[in-house]
Amino acid sequence: MTLSLAVLVLALVLSAGAKAKGTGYVFVSNEKTNNIAVIDPKQDYKIAQWIPTSHRPRDMKFGDSRRLLYVACGDDDVIDVIDVATLKVADHIPTGPSPEMFALSGDGKALYVSNEEASSVQQISIADKIIMREIATGAEPEGVAISADGKTLYVTSEVTDMVHVVDAAAGAVTDNIVVGTRPRRFLLLPDGKELWVSNELSGQVSVIDRAANRVTATIDFRPPGFRQVDVTPVGMTMTRDGKTAIVALGRANHVAIVDTATRKVEDYVLVGSRAWGVALSPDEKTLYVANGLSDDLSIVDMESRKAIRAVPVGRVPHSVLVDE
Amino acid sequence: MSASPPSIAVHAEPSETGEIKLGYVELADDARYINRGEHSGIVFTDLGRPYQGSQVAFEDARVIGRVIGIEFSMEKATAKSADELLQRTSDWMERDGVHFVLVDLPAVALKNLAHSLADSPVVLFNISASEDSLRGEDCAKNVLHTYPSEAMLSDALMQFLVAKGWLQILILQGPALEDAAMVAALQRSAKKFRANVVETRPFLLTNDPRNREQTNIVLMTTGVRYDVVYVADSSGEFGRYVSYETSLPRPVVGSAGLVPTAWSWSWDRDAAVQLQHRYEKVSPPRRMNGADWAAWEAVKAVTQAVMRTHSTDFDAVKAFLLSDKLTLDTVKGNPGSFRAWDHQLRAPILLSTADAVIERAPLPQYLHQTNVLDTLGIDAPESACRF
């Protein structure tokens, strides 16, 4: 491992034992300004800091008990590693071309990264920063999800309208599930039985039965004032108990709040332009929505189910990640 | 680390295999491609045959086919005459089971081929001819158009001009038939969106000083008031010089300046860059143009229809293509489908300069009772098409 990453890991190991104290910050990646906005809800949602990153930051995930923040930077083909305590980029992990979304392996030691331009998902060792494996997919892979037991990886292929089911240990595709048009992202329900996939151009979410590897239901969305062809669902999140899911509806400028048991849409909340990234606050009372084409973050009160604020962020905000 | 070729390992053996064969025809001496877009050895347009566009989608089709157990294949024919065209397509249909054919043909050849095959089980995809007549009085039941019509292109431009308040339009019209068709479409669009054509003036490609009123741009654009100059120049030679030569300082639109198009390499939304890169890998040195995009869409349409019906039966696939269940990725934001009244693919149009897309049509100000994409082109009540 390189010296800087080794030093970082050593420093964190030495301070281990105590779990990282949550900053409470809300992180928003901005594709065109190449930075992450760090918003502090305790300071009235002020932007406490900007973290400059490599070019085109998109998906973000925490690692190492939230001491590290990984962000995929699509134009520089790296994952930036940010030290959450100092809010600075501490290291870079090289990836294949145009990394977009990624997931951490069950043991936290590897990243599975989708390469938009190379029709593959790469398994990258975090410590050694080498690509251990490359799994061929259909064109334009995006969403990557890993099962709770870390054994199964799911990847969407936007062009072939499929979900690939991958045996994580073998690094091989074991099944392919045909879904809707232009599948983007995943939601794994906590009971382990269902996998939801957002289909951007058929305006629906497909519900996959994980045991059968088949689509068993679809969820339609009709926010007020929009036709099905205008609804482009992308990002999804859910409450910890898995009972409520939130689906960002893209060009329909709304998010849908869905009861996962009945699969009925309970509410539509008007947010900003091209809503993709969504994340809940730790107490699940607030929802954050990244609006890619109005350059702002919507703050939605989950009790009244209304957007109460919009905070301007960088250009083309992509993802939101919330610390505890 | 080099990327592996895009082949997905399929571990589950497909329970049945079917096959679907596509065809692609073009004319060897297609006047549209001869001496166009090139002058003195300099290539100044992106005009070019769109076969490679179809190949990018065909590779994706093969990948999908391996998963669903259906084999995709595609044959290409470059015919020297209209008779040979008909012979090849008939042979494909009768001998080889090819029922879906992409056609890169001028309007007359396409119309005649469709007419000759009127009673045959074939679908012809028009991937490069924009003539409104093909969607109107010369429409054919066995033709689907993925390339936009002249009416769609001029409507897209007109929506933009009217939204900007640039309502007074001076037209400079070239000598070709295509130029007349462009002007006719623009005049219809001006009426539809309430703009005003102040005058239409002809230009000629000549250095004869006796014709200076038709060659000198300053003279041509003097003596009348206008907000914008529309150039109808299918040759591509004249239009690019009009900007900065006009008598009044005015934007140039149409064949030069701000151009309505099915595709621009500079479009960077909706995963366009990824498609552009996949195209450029198979087709240097030209960038993807509108006909490439239309060829790509045609193959994607067949792929989606086969995938969703899980069938290679001609009637089933054709029915899905014409149904409202088709949701084609246009790579321009909205899902595309074919209009029932004239078989034109409804899709957004890009308004582009040489290096940027200024606007995507339909503009948000324009509403429609069923689908905003139908604000572009001939709508059902106005259609002259009777299948």
Interface residues (C-beta under 8 A of the other chain):
Chain A: G96 P97 S98 N115 E116 E117 A118 S119 S120 Q122 I131 E134 A136 T137 G138 A139 E140 E158 V159 T160 D161 M162 H164 A172 V173 T174 D175 N176 V178 G180 T181 R182 L201 S202 G203 R227 V229 D230 R251
Chain B: M1 A3 S4 P5 P6 S7 I8 A9 V10 H11 A12 D60 V63 I64 V67 I68 A271 Q274 H277 R278 Q304 M307 T327 L328 D329 G333 N334 P335 N371
